[in-house]
Amino acid sequence: MQDQQSLIARMIKVTVRDLRAGANIRDDILPQDLMTLGESLKARQLQPIIVSPDLIILDGWRRYRAAQLVQLDSLWAAITTRALSDEERIAIQLEMDLHRQDFTEQERVLACEQLFAAQPNLDQKALAARLHVAPATVCRWMSVSPHRVITEVRTAFLDGRIGLSAVYPISQAPKESQPDLLAMALAGATRSQLTTHLRRSQSAAPAEHTGRIRCAVAGGGTVTFSSAARSIDGVIVQLKELLQEAKKAREANLDPRTWERVLLARAKAMATDTVATDA
């Protein structure tokens, strides 16, 4: 996104009734606050609102509503150089509000989700660069995604019962483990305590063993591992051995079917040797 200052064309006074509210990422407007702000605007407007050329408000929603409430005729406005897409409008609202203390975690998260929905090809690193924040910050915001946490965790965050500091470690856990972590967070557990509990539960969990592992291969087909491949490490060992055998088969000019029979015969021979040794 362009730098904010390069988007501003000129400063003018705009009639309040000509302004268009458009969509807005703020949802915490209280009537009593608006009345106080409106009376302040009557005396002096310290900061202009920002609007697009067609007078859609990009920044200054509360000032606009306050001006309506106290029946103010006009507001100073900074006009952008061109019309902005929904994605650009949300981005500029978010960027301008990021460092305001009254902009909540929930509003930041929902705004980021709107940005990703408007531009699916946008990744977290690009968004971080656009908003001038660390990629880790965007990562924490997006930990509230329904893809990362169960509905109960997301609802608790959006309701303000837990913060991002609790959501992030919960999002690192399997979804079947998240209810317990959520209960801890609601009971007042810190991020450090949640992280420690998660690490302990993961280290105590038994390693996953399977009798057979079927791996889909890009381009079609599958490779099946069994017996010794009881972990990812076992799969890696067998893949290395298989690669060495494939290279030998290529050097011997074997076709795939012949190589398959050679491997099968070798496997049977090894199995027979193992049985004889055990006896």
C-alpha positions in Angstrom: 0.0 0.0 0.0 1.2 3.5 -0.7 2.5 5.6 2.2 -0.4 7.5 3.9 1.0 10.9 3.1 1.4 10.2 -0.6 -2.3 9.3 -0.7 -3.4 12.8 0.6 -4.2 15.3 -2.2 -5.5 18.3 -0.3 -7.2 19.6 2.9 -10.7 21.1 2.6 -13.8 21.7 4.7 -16.5 19.2 3.9 -20.2 19.6 4.7 -21.1 16.8 7.2 -24.3 15.9 5.3 -22.2 15.2 2.1 -20.0 12.7 3.9 -20.6 9.0 3.3 -20.1 6.7 6.2 -19.2 3.5 4.3 -18.0 0.5 6.2 -16.0 0.8 9.4 -13.8 -1.4 11.5 -14.7 0.4 14.8 -17.7 -0.9 16.8 -17.2 0.6 20.2 -19.1 3.9 19.8 -20.8 5.0 23.0 -23.4 7.9 22.9 -21.9 9.6 25.9 -18.4 9.6 24.4 -19.8 11.0 21.1 -21.5 13.9 22.9 -18.2 14.8 24.6 -16.3 14.6 21.4 -19.0 16.6 19.6 -18.8 19.5 22.0 -15.0 19.4 21.6 -15.3 19.6 17.8 -17.5 22.7 18.2 -14.7 24.5 19.9 -11.8 23.2 17.7 -11.1 20.3 15.4 -7.6 19.2 16.2 -7.3 16.4 13.6 -8.9 16.2 10.2 -10.9 13.2 9.0 -9.6 11.3 6.0 -11.9 10.7 3.1 -11.7 9.3 -0.5 -12.5 11.6 -3.5 -16.1 10.5 -3.4 -16.2 11.5 0.3 -16.3 8.0 1.9 -14.8 8.2 5.4 -11.6 6.3 5.7 -10.6 7.6 9.2 -12.7 9.7 11.5 -15.8 7.7 12.0 -16.3 8.8 15.6 -15.7 12.5 14.7 -18.3 12.2 11.9 -20.9 10.6 14.2 -20.1 13.2 16.9 -20.5 16.0 14.4 -23.9 14.6 13.4 -25.0 14.4 17.0 -24.2 18.0 17.8 -25.5 19.2 14.4 -22.1 20.5 13.3 -22.2 21.9 9.7 -18.7 20.9 8.5 -15.5 19.2 9.2 -11.9 19.6 8.0 -11.1 16.6 5.8 -8.0 15.3 4.0 -8.9 14.1 0.6 -7.0 11.1 -0.9 -5.6 11.2 -4.3 -7.8 8.5 -5.7 -10.6 6.1 -4.7 -9.5 3.2 -2.6 -10.5 -0.4 -2.8 -12.2 -2.0 0.2 -8.9 -3.8 1.0 -7.0 -0.5 0.9 -9.6 1.3 2.9 -9.5 -1.3 5.7 -5.7 -1.3 5.6 -5.3 2.4 6.0 -7.9 2.5 8.8 -6.0 -0.3 10.6 -2.6 1.3 10.0 -3.7 4.7 11.4 -5.4 3.1 14.4 -2.7 0.5 15.3 -1.0 2.7 17.9 -4.1 4.2 19.4 -4.7 2.9 23.0 -8.4 2.7 22.5 -8.1 0.4 19.5 -8.8 -3.1 20.9 -7.2 -6.4 20.1 -10.5 -7.7 18.9 -10.8 -4.8 16.4 -7.3 -5.4 15.1 -7.9 -9.1 14.6 -11.2 -8.6 12.8 -9.7 -6.0 10.6 -6.8 -8.3 9.6 -9.3 -11.0 8.8 -11.2 -8.6 6.5 -8.0 -7.8 4.7 -7.2 -11.4 4.1 -10.7 -12.1 2.9 -10.6 -9.1 0.5 -7.2 -10.2 -0.8 -6.7 -14.0 -0.4 -3.2 -14.0 -2.0 -1.9 -11.6 0.8 0.4 -13.5 3.2 1.2 -12.6 6.8 4.7 -11.3 5.9 3.3 -8.9 3.2 0.6 -7.6 5.6 3.2 -7.0 8.3 5.3 -4.9 5.9 2.2 -3.0 4.8 1.2 -2.2 8.3 4.7 -1.5 9.5 4.6 -4.1 12.3 6.6 -7.3 13.0 5.5 -10.5 11.2 5.2 -12.1 14.7 2.5 -9.5 15.5 0.4 -10.5 12.5 0.9 -14.1 13.4 -0.5 -13.5 16.9 -3.5 -11.7 15.4 -4.2 -14.5 13.1 -3.9 -17.2 15.8 -7.6 -16.5 16.5 -8.6 -17.9 13.1 -11.2 -20.6 13.1 -8.6 -22.8 11.4 -6.3 -22.4 14.4 -8.6 -22.5 17.4 -11.9 -24.1 18.4 -15.1 -22.0 18.4 -15.1 -21.6 22.2 -11.6 -20.1 22.2 -12.5 -17.6 19.5 -15.7 -16.6 21.2 -14.0 -16.1 24.5 -11.5 -13.8 22.8 -14.0 -11.8 20.9 -16.1 -11.4 24.1 -13.0 -10.0 25.8 -12.8 -12.9 28.4 -9.2 -13.8 27.3 -6.6 -11.9 25.4 -4.2 -12.7 22.6 -1.5 -13.6 25.1 -3.7 -16.6 26.0 -5.0 -17.4 22.6 -1.6 -17.7 20.9 -0.3 -20.6 23.1 -3.7 -22.3 22.9 -3.6 -22.1 19.1 -0.3 -24.1 19.2 -2.1 -27.1 20.8 -4.2 -29.8 19.0 -7.8 -28.8 19.0 -8.8 -31.7 21.2 -6.4 -30.3 23.9 -7.7 -26.7 23.6 -10.7 -26.9 25.9 -8.4 -27.7 28.9 -6.1 -24.8 28.0 -9.1 -22.5 27.6 -10.4 -23.4 31.1 -7.0 -22.6 32.5 -6.9 -19.3 30.7 -10.4 -18.4 31.9 -9.2 -19.2 35.4 -6.4 -16.7 35.1 -3.5 -18.8 33.8 -0.7 -16.7 32.3 0.8 -17.2 28.8 3.9 -18.7 30.4 1.8 -21.2 32.4 -0.2 -22.2 29.4 2.9 -22.7 27.4 4.5 -24.8 30.1 1.4 -26.9 30.4 1.3 -27.5 26.7 5.0 -28.5 26.5 4.6 -30.9 29.4 1.5 -32.5 27.9 3.3 -32.9 24.5 6.4 -34.4 26.0 4.3 -36.8 28.1 2.2 -38.0 25.1 3.4 -41.3 23.7 4.9 -41.4 20.2 2.5 -42.2 17.5 3.1 -45.7 16.1 1.3 -47.2 13.1 1.6 -50.5 11.5 1.4 -48.9 8.0 1.9 -45.5 6.7 0.6 -44.6 3.2 2.1 -41.4 1.7 0.6 -39.8 -1.4 3.2 -38.8 -4.0 3.0 -35.6 -6.0 2.0 -36.5 -9.5 0.0 -39.5 -8.5 0.5 -42.8 -6.7 1.4 -43.7 -3.1 4.4 -45.1 -1.2 3.5 -47.5 1.7 5.8 -48.0 4.7 5.2 -50.7 7.2 6.8 -52.6 10.1 9.9 -50.7 11.0 8.4 -47.3 9.9 6.8 -46.6 13.3 7.7 -42.9 13.2 8.7 -40.1 10.9 12.4 -40.9 11.7 11.7 -44.5 10.6 10.2 -43.3 7.4 13.3 -41.1 6.7 15.6 -44.1 7.2 13.6 -46.2 4.9 13.5 -43.5 2.3 17.2 -43.0 2.3 17.7 -46.8 1.9 15.2 -46.9 -0.9 16.9 -44.0 -2.7 20.2 -45.8 -2.6 18.6 -48.9 -4.0 17.0 -46.8 -6.8 20.4 -45.4 -7.7 21.8 -48.9 -7.9 19.0 -50.0 -10.1 19.5 -47.1 -12.5 23.2 -47.9 -12.7 22.3 -51.5 -13.5 19.7 -50.3 -16.2 16.9 -52.2 -14.5 13.3 -51.3 -15.5 10.8 -50.5 -12.6 9.1 -53.9 -12.7 12.4 -55.8 -12.5 13.6 -53.5 -9.7 10.3 -54.2 -7.8 10.9 -57.9 -8.0 14.5 -57.5 -6.9 13.4 -55.5 -3.8 10.7 -58.0 -3.0 13.1 -60.9 -3.2 15.6 -59.1 -1.0 13.0 -58.3 1.6 11.8 -61.9 1.8 15.4 -63.1 2.1 16.1 -60.6 4.9 12.9 -61.7 6.7 14.0 -65.4 6.4 17.5 -64.5 7.8 15.9 -62.7 10.7 13.7 -65.7 11.6 16.6 -68.1 11.5 18.7 -65.8 13.7 15.9 -65.4 16.3 15.5 -69.2 16.4 
